[in-house]
């Protein structure tokens, strides 16, 4: 594994730890939704680094599905939070 891949995975891991802290401590539900979305993005980015290093091109459709599920989940949660805010 190259040094660039090691540095990239280390930075992605550090970012994931910070996002997990925000997910646990987030005072509002919107903070938690954003944290989950960023966590999914970091997961996809880490998988992209692993695919580039080990040349597992068969996992590319899995990345597309993960990204799509993250997007749909974030949009659904944002719509739900928006509707709750309108009711108040």
LOVEXDREN-818855 format. One record per residue (C-alpha): residue number from 0; x, y, z; chain; residue in one letter. Coordinates in steps of 0.25 Angstrom, whole numbers, always signed. Each point is the difference from the previous one (the first is absolute). Layout:
REM residues N
<rec><pos>NUM</pos><x>X</x><y>Y</y><z>Z</z><unit>A</unit><code>A</code></rec>
...
This chain:
REM residues 88
<rec><pos>0</pos><x>+0</x><y>+0</y><z>+0</z><unit>A</unit><code>X</code></rec>
<rec><pos>1</pos><x>+6</x><y>+13</y><z>-4</z><unit>A</unit><code>X</code></rec>
<rec><pos>2</pos><x>+2</x><y>+12</y><z>+10</z><unit>A</unit><code>X</code></rec>
<rec><pos>3</pos><x>-11</x><y>+8</y><z>-7</z><unit>A</unit><code>X</code></rec>
<rec><pos>4</pos><x>-10</x><y>-10</y><z>+3</z><unit>A</unit><code>X</code></rec>
<rec><pos>5</pos><x>+4</x><y>-2</y><z>+14</z><unit>A</unit><code>X</code></rec>
<rec><pos>6</pos><x>-1</x><y>+15</y><z>+3</z><unit>A</unit><code>X</code></rec>
<rec><pos>7</pos><x>-13</x><y>+1</y><z>-7</z><unit>A</unit><code>X</code></rec>
<rec><pos>8</pos><x>-6</x><y>-11</y><z>+8</z><unit>A</unit><code>X</code></rec>
<rec><pos>9</pos><x>+6</x><y>+6</y><z>+13</z><unit>A</unit><code>X</code></rec>
<rec><pos>10</pos><x>-6</x><y>+13</y><z>-3</z><unit>A</unit><code>X</code></rec>
<rec><pos>11</pos><x>-14</x><y>-6</y><z>-4</z><unit>A</unit><code>X</code></rec>
<rec><pos>12</pos><x>+1</x><y>-8</y><z>+13</z><unit>A</unit><code>X</code></rec>
<rec><pos>13</pos><x>+3</x><y>+13</y><z>+8</z><unit>A</unit><code>X</code></rec>
<rec><pos>14</pos><x>-12</x><y>+7</y><z>-7</z><unit>A</unit><code>X</code></rec>
<rec><pos>15</pos><x>-9</x><y>-12</y><z>+3</z><unit>A</unit><code>X</code></rec>
<rec><pos>16</pos><x>+3</x><y>+1</y><z>+15</z><unit>A</unit><code>X</code></rec>
<rec><pos>17</pos><x>-3</x><y>+15</y><z>+0</z><unit>A</unit><code>X</code></rec>
<rec><pos>18</pos><x>-13</x><y>-3</y><z>-7</z><unit>A</unit><code>X</code></rec>
<rec><pos>19</pos><x>-4</x><y>-11</y><z>+10</z><unit>A</unit><code>X</code></rec>
<rec><pos>20</pos><x>+3</x><y>+10</y><z>+11</z><unit>A</unit><code>X</code></rec>
<rec><pos>21</pos><x>-10</x><y>+10</y><z>-7</z><unit>A</unit><code>X</code></rec>
<rec><pos>22</pos><x>-10</x><y>-11</y><z>-2</z><unit>A</unit><code>X</code></rec>
<rec><pos>23</pos><x>+0</x><y>-3</y><z>+15</z><unit>A</unit><code>X</code></rec>
<rec><pos>24</pos><x>+1</x><y>+14</y><z>+6</z><unit>A</unit><code>X</code></rec>
<rec><pos>25</pos><x>-9</x><y>+7</y><z>-11</z><unit>A</unit><code>X</code></rec>
<rec><pos>26</pos><x>-10</x><y>+8</y><z>+7</z><unit>A</unit><code>X</code></rec>
<rec><pos>27</pos><x>-10</x><y>+0</y><z>-11</z><unit>A</unit><code>X</code></rec>
<rec><pos>28</pos><x>-5</x><y>-11</y><z>-9</z><unit>A</unit><code>X</code></rec>
<rec><pos>29</pos><x>+4</x><y>+8</y><z>-12</z><unit>A</unit><code>X</code></rec>
<rec><pos>30</pos><x>+15</x><y>-1</y><z>+5</z><unit>A</unit><code>X</code></rec>
<rec><pos>31</pos><x>-2</x><y>-15</y><z>+1</z><unit>A</unit><code>X</code></rec>
<rec><pos>32</pos><x>-5</x><y>-1</y><z>-14</z><unit>A</unit><code>X</code></rec>
<rec><pos>33</pos><x>+11</x><y>+8</y><z>-6</z><unit>A</unit><code>X</code></rec>
<rec><pos>34</pos><x>+10</x><y>-9</y><z>+8</z><unit>A</unit><code>X</code></rec>
<rec><pos>35</pos><x>-6</x><y>-13</y><z>-5</z><unit>A</unit><code>X</code></rec>
<rec><pos>36</pos><x>+1</x><y>+6</y><z>-14</z><unit>A</unit><code>X</code></rec>
<rec><pos>37</pos><x>+15</x><y>+4</y><z>+2</z><unit>A</unit><code>X</code></rec>
<rec><pos>38</pos><x>+2</x><y>-14</y><z>+6</z><unit>A</unit><code>X</code></rec>
<rec><pos>39</pos><x>-5</x><y>-7</y><z>-13</z><unit>A</unit><code>X</code></rec>
<rec><pos>40</pos><x>+8</x><y>+9</y><z>-9</z><unit>A</unit><code>X</code></rec>
<rec><pos>41</pos><x>+12</x><y>-3</y><z>+8</z><unit>A</unit><code>X</code></rec>
<rec><pos>42</pos><x>-3</x><y>-15</y><z>-1</z><unit>A</unit><code>X</code></rec>
<rec><pos>43</pos><x>-1</x><y>+1</y><z>-15</z><unit>A</unit><code>X</code></rec>
<rec><pos>44</pos><x>+13</x><y>+8</y><z>-1</z><unit>A</unit><code>X</code></rec>
<rec><pos>45</pos><x>+7</x><y>-11</y><z>+8</z><unit>A</unit><code>X</code></rec>
<rec><pos>46</pos><x>-5</x><y>-10</y><z>-8</z><unit>A</unit><code>X</code></rec>
<rec><pos>47</pos><x>+4</x><y>+7</y><z>-13</z><unit>A</unit><code>X</code></rec>
<rec><pos>48</pos><x>+14</x><y>+1</y><z>+6</z><unit>A</unit><code>X</code></rec>
<rec><pos>49</pos><x>+0</x><y>-15</y><z>+3</z><unit>A</unit><code>X</code></rec>
<rec><pos>50</pos><x>-5</x><y>-3</y><z>-14</z><unit>A</unit><code>X</code></rec>
<rec><pos>51</pos><x>+11</x><y>+9</y><z>-6</z><unit>A</unit><code>X</code></rec>
<rec><pos>52</pos><x>+11</x><y>-7</y><z>+8</z><unit>A</unit><code>X</code></rec>
<rec><pos>53</pos><x>-5</x><y>-15</y><z>-1</z><unit>A</unit><code>X</code></rec>
<rec><pos>54</pos><x>-6</x><y>+2</y><z>-14</z><unit>A</unit><code>X</code></rec>
<rec><pos>55</pos><x>-14</x><y>-6</y><z>+4</z><unit>A</unit><code>X</code></rec>
<rec><pos>56</pos><x>-8</x><y>+6</y><z>-11</z><unit>A</unit><code>X</code></rec>
<rec><pos>57</pos><x>-11</x><y>-10</y><z>+2</z><unit>A</unit><code>X</code></rec>
<rec><pos>58</pos><x>-4</x><y>+9</y><z>+13</z><unit>A</unit><code>X</code></rec>
<rec><pos>59</pos><x>-3</x><y>+12</y><z>-8</z><unit>A</unit><code>X</code></rec>
<rec><pos>60</pos><x>-15</x><y>-3</y><z>-1</z><unit>A</unit><code>X</code></rec>
<rec><pos>61</pos><x>+0</x><y>-1</y><z>+15</z><unit>A</unit><code>X</code></rec>
<rec><pos>62</pos><x>+5</x><y>+14</y><z>+1</z><unit>A</unit><code>X</code></rec>
<rec><pos>63</pos><x>-11</x><y>+5</y><z>-9</z><unit>A</unit><code>X</code></rec>
<rec><pos>64</pos><x>-10</x><y>-7</y><z>+8</z><unit>A</unit><code>X</code></rec>
<rec><pos>65</pos><x>+6</x><y>+6</y><z>+13</z><unit>A</unit><code>X</code></rec>
<rec><pos>66</pos><x>+0</x><y>+14</y><z>-5</z><unit>A</unit><code>X</code></rec>
<rec><pos>67</pos><x>-14</x><y>-1</y><z>-5</z><unit>A</unit><code>X</code></rec>
<rec><pos>68</pos><x>-5</x><y>-5</y><z>+13</z><unit>A</unit><code>X</code></rec>
<rec><pos>69</pos><x>+7</x><y>+11</y><z>+8</z><unit>A</unit><code>X</code></rec>
<rec><pos>70</pos><x>-6</x><y>+10</y><z>-9</z><unit>A</unit><code>X</code></rec>
<rec><pos>71</pos><x>-14</x><y>-5</y><z>+1</z><unit>A</unit><code>X</code></rec>
<rec><pos>72</pos><x>+1</x><y>-1</y><z>+15</z><unit>A</unit><code>X</code></rec>
<rec><pos>73</pos><x>+5</x><y>+14</y><z>+1</z><unit>A</unit><code>X</code></rec>
<rec><pos>74</pos><x>-11</x><y>+5</y><z>-9</z><unit>A</unit><code>X</code></rec>
<rec><pos>75</pos><x>-10</x><y>-8</y><z>+8</z><unit>A</unit><code>X</code></rec>
<rec><pos>76</pos><x>+5</x><y>+5</y><z>+14</z><unit>A</unit><code>X</code></rec>
<rec><pos>77</pos><x>+1</x><y>+14</y><z>-5</z><unit>A</unit><code>X</code></rec>
<rec><pos>78</pos><x>-15</x><y>+0</y><z>-5</z><unit>A</unit><code>X</code></rec>
<rec><pos>79</pos><x>-4</x><y>-6</y><z>+13</z><unit>A</unit><code>X</code></rec>
<rec><pos>80</pos><x>+7</x><y>+10</y><z>+8</z><unit>A</unit><code>X</code></rec>
<rec><pos>81</pos><x>-6</x><y>+11</y><z>-8</z><unit>A</unit><code>X</code></rec>
<rec><pos>82</pos><x>-14</x><y>-5</y><z>+2</z><unit>A</unit><code>X</code></rec>
<rec><pos>83</pos><x>+2</x><y>+0</y><z>+15</z><unit>A</unit><code>X</code></rec>
<rec><pos>84</pos><x>+5</x><y>+14</y><z>+0</z><unit>A</unit><code>X</code></rec>
<rec><pos>85</pos><x>-12</x><y>+5</y><z>-8</z><unit>A</unit><code>X</code></rec>
<rec><pos>86</pos><x>-9</x><y>-7</y><z>+10</z><unit>A</unit><code>X</code></rec>
<rec><pos>87</pos><x>+6</x><y>+8</y><z>+12</z><unit>A</unit><code>X</code></rec>
